[in-house]
C-alpha cells in the first residue's frame, strides 16, 4: 500500500469518527419531544413488556394513531432491552442509522471520486440542518433510518445502471427497498422518479457509446 493511500485511509477513519461523534454526542441530553418521539417510546416500551413484536400498541390496544410500519419501534425496543428504558435506547437506532449513512456514502464517493470529494460530502452533510438536527439522527424518529435505506437503494441502482451484471445487486436493492417501506411506508415512493431517472439516463448513455 502506498504511503499516500495509508494517509488517506487514516484521515478517512478520523473524519468518519469525528462525524459520528457529532451525531451521537449527548443525544440523550434534550428531553423527549411530545410529538412522534414520545409515541414511539410508549410503543417500544409496551412491545418490550408484552413480547408482542408483530404490531404496536398503546395502552395495550392496537395503535391506530401511528399507522407507520414498526421496524424502527422494534429496534428501539431492542435498545431498551439492552440498555434499559431511556432516551439513549430510544434515540440510538436513529443515531446509528445516521452514522451508517455517512459511512456508506463516503465509501461510495471515495471509490468513484477520491478522498477530497467524499470528505467534503461528509463535512457538508454533518453540518447540514436538514440532516444532523432533531427529527433525524438525534431523535427517535423514522427519518434517519429511512435515509439510510434510501441511500443504499440509490447506491445499488447507480452500480446497476453503470453496467453491473451482479444478480446480488438487484437482490440487495430489493431488500433495502423493502426495509425502507417497512420504515416509513409510502414515503419511499418519493424517490422512485429519481431512481427511474438514474436507470434511464445511464442505460441510454451506455447505448450511445
C-alpha atoms as one frame of an Amber mdcrd trajectory, in Angstrom:
protein
   0.000   0.000   0.000   1.339   3.428  -0.977   2.116   5.910   1.826  -0.427
   8.392   0.445  -3.076   5.649   0.449  -2.341   4.851   4.091  -2.574   8.554
   4.915  -5.934   8.896   3.160  -7.319   5.838   4.939  -6.154   7.242   8.266
  -7.698  10.635   7.528 -10.904   8.975   6.349 -11.174   6.971   9.558 -10.547
  10.090  11.641 -13.090  12.118   9.673 -15.789   9.466   9.993 -15.126   9.028
  13.714 -15.430  12.774  14.284 -18.594  12.931  12.167 -20.178  10.079  14.125
 -19.157  11.754  17.381 -21.052  14.873  16.248 -24.113  12.700  15.586 -24.138
  10.806  18.884 -22.740  13.455  21.251 -25.178  13.844  24.163 -28.152  12.568
  22.184 -29.908  11.912  25.483 -29.408  15.445  26.837 -32.553  17.027  25.381
 -35.894  15.980  26.958 -38.216  13.751  24.974 -40.338  15.579  22.418 -44.105
  15.432  22.785 -44.655  14.713  19.101 -43.839  11.395  17.433 -40.876  10.570
  19.655 -42.959  10.143  22.808 -45.419   7.899  20.988 -42.615   5.688  19.687
 -41.195   5.479  23.198 -44.512   4.224  24.522 -44.901   1.770  21.632 -41.393
   0.389  22.166 -41.846   0.034  25.919 -45.171  -1.783  25.538 -43.662  -4.024
  22.847 -40.836  -4.979  25.180 -43.172  -5.589  28.123 -45.774  -7.603  26.209
 -43.408  -9.522  23.938 -45.680  -8.669  21.004 -43.341  -7.837  18.111 -45.993
  -8.047  15.374 -47.636  -4.645  15.793 -47.521  -1.578  18.026 -49.900  -0.977
  20.912 -50.998   1.953  23.048 -52.413   1.190  26.485 -52.418  -2.453  25.474
 -54.577  -1.900  22.394 -53.523  -1.816  18.717 -52.210   1.662  17.965 -54.242
   3.136  15.110 -52.979   6.679  15.697 -49.500   5.890  14.417 -50.059   3.826
  11.287 -46.447   3.744  10.080 -44.692   0.348   9.940 -42.907  -0.513  13.160
 -39.370  -1.512  12.110 -37.917   1.459  13.999 -40.000   0.634  17.076 -38.603
  -2.918  17.042 -35.054  -1.520  17.068 -35.983   0.850  19.896 -37.493  -1.991
  21.918 -34.295  -3.998  21.409 -32.325  -0.952  22.550 -34.404  -0.774  25.711
 -33.815  -4.462  26.316 -30.045  -3.988  26.062 -29.661  -0.571  27.709 -32.813
  -0.224  29.775 -35.627   2.257  29.088 -34.410   5.767  28.460 -33.590   8.406
  25.890 -30.339   6.748  24.840 -32.070   3.491  23.923 -34.851   5.410  22.191
 -32.540   7.541  20.043 -29.606   5.204  19.449 -31.145   3.362  16.431 -31.585
   6.667  14.601 -28.073   7.792  15.543 -26.576   4.524  14.296 -28.542   4.882
  11.053 -27.153   8.401  10.630 -23.579   7.198  11.157 -24.050   4.334   8.693
 -25.431   6.780   6.119 -22.269   8.869   6.408 -20.133   5.744   6.080 -21.810
   4.210   3.013 -21.837   7.485   1.085 -18.219   8.187   1.984 -17.102   4.762
   0.749 -19.152   5.089  -2.440 -17.816   8.553  -3.280 -14.261   7.687  -2.216
 -14.111   4.811  -4.708 -15.590   6.933  -7.519 -14.157  10.403  -6.999 -11.430
  10.205  -4.378 -10.887  11.349  -0.818 -11.498  15.078  -1.305 -14.994  14.664
  -2.774 -16.015  12.075  -0.189 -14.601  14.155   2.639 -16.364  17.337   1.547
 -19.626  15.400   1.240 -19.368  14.181   4.834 -18.480  17.658   6.104 -21.398
  19.236   4.262 -23.858  16.581   5.412 -22.790  16.642   9.056 -23.170  20.443
   9.185 -26.487  20.474   7.329 -29.505  21.346   9.440 -31.679  19.061   7.353
 -29.623  16.051   8.417 -27.934  16.477  11.766 -30.699  18.010  13.846 -33.852
  16.903  15.594 -36.313  14.671  13.782 -33.409  12.962  12.013 -30.493  11.100
  13.711 -30.609  12.933  17.027 -34.150  11.934  17.991 -36.120   8.714  17.952
 -37.871   9.326  14.646 -38.191   7.430  11.389 -36.309   9.694   9.001 -32.709
   8.687   9.743 -33.485   5.005   9.189 -35.406   5.852   6.017 -32.490   7.938
   4.693 -30.108   5.030   5.294 -32.174   2.511   3.323 -32.939   5.018   0.541
 -29.203   5.730   0.262 -28.414   2.020  -0.021 -31.042   1.555  -2.743 -29.672
   4.573  -4.639 -26.073   3.341  -4.484 -27.034  -0.123  -5.705 -29.053   1.344
  -8.589 -26.100   3.519  -9.599 -23.941   0.396  -9.767 -26.584  -1.455 -11.775
 -27.025   1.482 -14.168 -23.282   1.605 -14.750 -23.304  -1.937 -16.049 -23.119
  -4.212 -13.034 -24.496  -7.609 -14.032 -24.396  -8.883 -10.467 -27.662 -10.503
  -9.504 -26.850  -9.777  -5.869 -27.044  -6.015  -6.545 -30.643  -6.364  -7.712
 -31.480  -8.551  -4.721 -29.834  -6.114  -2.312 -31.652  -3.159  -3.894 -34.940
  -5.018  -3.437 -34.149  -5.852   0.190 -33.190  -2.256   1.001 -36.327  -1.010
  -0.749 -38.458  -3.363   1.352 -36.719  -2.186   4.537 -37.333   1.444   3.539
 -41.023   0.667   3.047 -41.111  -1.090   6.418 -39.637   2.041   7.970 -41.955
   4.742   6.656 -44.412   3.129   4.268 -45.288   5.066   1.104 -42.762   7.841
   1.842 -40.258   5.743  -0.089 -42.263   6.354  -3.267 -40.958   9.936  -3.328
 -37.622   8.591  -4.589 -38.997   6.322  -7.327 -38.903   9.002 -10.086 -35.252
   9.767  -9.251 -34.338   6.072  -9.305 -36.042   5.563 -12.669 -34.233   8.637
 -13.998 -30.877   7.214 -12.891 -31.518   3.905 -14.619 -32.909   5.512 -17.785
 -30.127   8.063 -18.241 -27.320   5.640 -17.528 -28.678   2.901 -19.795 -29.314
   5.423 -22.575 -25.783   6.804 -22.187 -24.209   3.349 -22.448 -26.197   2.604
 -25.641 -24.951   5.831 -27.264 -21.310   4.996 -26.645
